[in-house]
Structure formats: C-alpha cells, structure tokens
Amino acid sequence: MISYELSDEGIVGDEVSREGKDGMVRIVQDTLYMDLGAALSLHQWLTTHIENFRKINPGVLEGVRKDEP
C-alpha cells in the first residue's frame, strides 16, 4: 500500500509511506455462479473460519463489525 499527501484542494502530493512485501503481487478477479444451497454452505464455512481467525488473532480485525467481512 502506498500513501500520499493530499492537499486541502484534493491534489495528490508526495509519497508519505510505502508498505508491501518483496516480490510480485498478482490480482485475480473472477465471477462465481452458485445456487442458494452452495451460497449458504460457503457462508457457513466462511463464518466458521473468520470466527476461528478472530479467536487466534484477537484485535487484528478491531473496528470491523462481526457482520462485516
């Protein structure tokens, strides 16, 4: 992630900070089609794994509501 200064007029200024990992970043975008049963199953699976993540890493998602991804 790169952060830049922003003037009161909305003009982007100099780079303030840069955070990232060494190497390449690849962004993948796709479309997924599923029926209601598959969507509900995916929802349950994600909810379980997010809850486990929150237990193992308390505070990491601080400020993110429980019903938000």
N, C-alpha and C positions, 0 to 999 in steps of 0.2 A: 504494500500500500504506500502510496506517495501522498504527502500532504503539502499544500501550497498556501502561501499567504493570500488573503483575499481582502482587497481594499473595501472601504465603505461604499464605493461606487460599483462594486461587484467585479472589479478587474483582478484577474489571477496574477499573483506576483511570483516571487522566488520560491523555490522548493524549500520547505521547512524540515521535513524528515522523510526518510525512506526506510521501510521495513519489508523484509522479504527473506526468502530462502535462496541459497545458491542453486543454480541450475535453471531449468526451463519450467515455465508454467503453461499448462495446456488447459484450455477451457473447452468443455464438451457440452453441447446443447442438443437435446433430442426431444421428441414428442412421444408420450406414452399413452396408449389407449387401454382401458380395462373396464370390466363390468363392476357393478356395485359390490359384489362379494369380494373381488380381488382388492378393490379400493379399501374396504373395511378391514380386510386382513392386513394390508400394508399399513393402514392407520394404527392398528393394534401393535404390530411389530415395531413401528417407529416409536410409538408411545412408550413401550417397554424399554427400548434401548435408550431413549432420551432420559427416562427416569433413572436407569442404571448409571448413565453418564453423570447425571446430577448428583447421585449418591457418592460416586467415586471422586468427582471433581467439584466439591461444594464451592460456590462463589464464582465459578467460571462464567456461568450464564446469568450472573447477578443483573437485575434490571430487566430481564426478559421474562415476560409473563409465562405462567405454566402452560397456557393455551396457545402460545405463540411458538413457532418453530425455532 
